[in-house]
Amino acid sequence: MTRIKARAMEILQEIPDDKIVPIIEVLKGLRPLSAQDGKSMVNDETPSSVMGICSKYASPYLVPLEKEAWSEAVKEKHAIR
């Protein structure tokens, strides 16, 4: 066992049994991270601009309607009722 795992075990042993269940659930959730063969979870892409950062997720059919949709939403929000 590595030194870091031994330290983690020490910390786990210090936690009372009635408080350990949530910690075990968190550890279970972290398992997929160790199975990623060293792939980084950090996004290495730095956008040159914030504009269009989500464009790869946009529906090409709805893009032409964006400006119209924005103005309609503002009109609805500020409509006198």
C-alpha positions in Angstrom: 0.0 0.0 0.0 1.3 3.4 -0.9 1.9 6.1 1.7 -1.0 8.2 0.5 -3.5 5.3 0.6 -2.3 4.4 4.1 -3.0 8.0 5.2 -6.4 7.8 3.6 -7.1 4.6 5.5 -6.0 6.3 8.8 -8.4 9.2 8.1 -11.3 6.7 7.3 -10.6 4.9 10.6 -10.9 8.1 12.5 -14.4 8.8 11.2 -17.2 7.4 13.4 -19.2 4.5 11.8 -22.4 6.4 11.8 -20.8 9.1 9.6 -18.9 6.9 7.2 -21.8 6.0 4.8 -21.8 9.4 2.8 -18.0 9.2 2.5 -18.2 5.7 1.1 -20.8 6.9 -1.5 -18.4 9.8 -2.5 -15.5 7.3 -2.9 -17.8 5.0 -5.1 -18.5 8.1 -7.2 -14.8 8.7 -7.7 -14.1 5.2 -9.0 -14.6 6.1 -12.6 -11.9 8.7 -12.4 -9.3 6.0 -11.6 -10.5 3.9 -14.6 -9.8 6.7 -17.2 -6.2 5.6 -17.9 -4.7 8.9 -16.9 -7.0 11.0 -19.1 -7.1 14.5 -17.7 -10.5 15.8 -16.5 -9.3 19.4 -17.0 -10.3 21.1 -20.2 -7.1 21.9 -22.0 -8.8 24.1 -24.6 -8.7 27.8 -23.9 -11.2 29.7 -26.0 -9.9 32.8 -27.7 -13.3 34.5 -27.0 -16.3 33.8 -24.8 -18.6 34.5 -27.7 -19.7 31.3 -29.4 -18.2 29.1 -26.7 -21.3 26.9 -26.8 -21.8 27.0 -30.6 -20.8 23.4 -31.0 -24.0 22.5 -29.1 -26.3 24.7 -31.0 -29.0 23.3 -33.3 -28.2 24.6 -36.8 -31.9 24.9 -37.5 -32.5 27.3 -34.6 -29.4 29.6 -35.1 -31.2 31.9 -37.5 -34.0 32.5 -35.0 -31.7 33.5 -32.1 -31.9 37.2 -32.4 -35.6 37.1 -32.9 -36.1 34.8 -29.9 -34.0 37.1 -27.7 -36.1 40.2 -28.6 -39.3 38.3 -28.1 -38.2 37.1 -24.7 -37.4 40.7 -23.6 -40.7 41.9 -24.9 -42.6 39.2 -22.9 -40.6 39.9 -19.8 -41.3 43.6 -19.9 -44.9 43.4 -21.1 -47.4 45.4 -19.1 -50.1 43.1 -17.8 
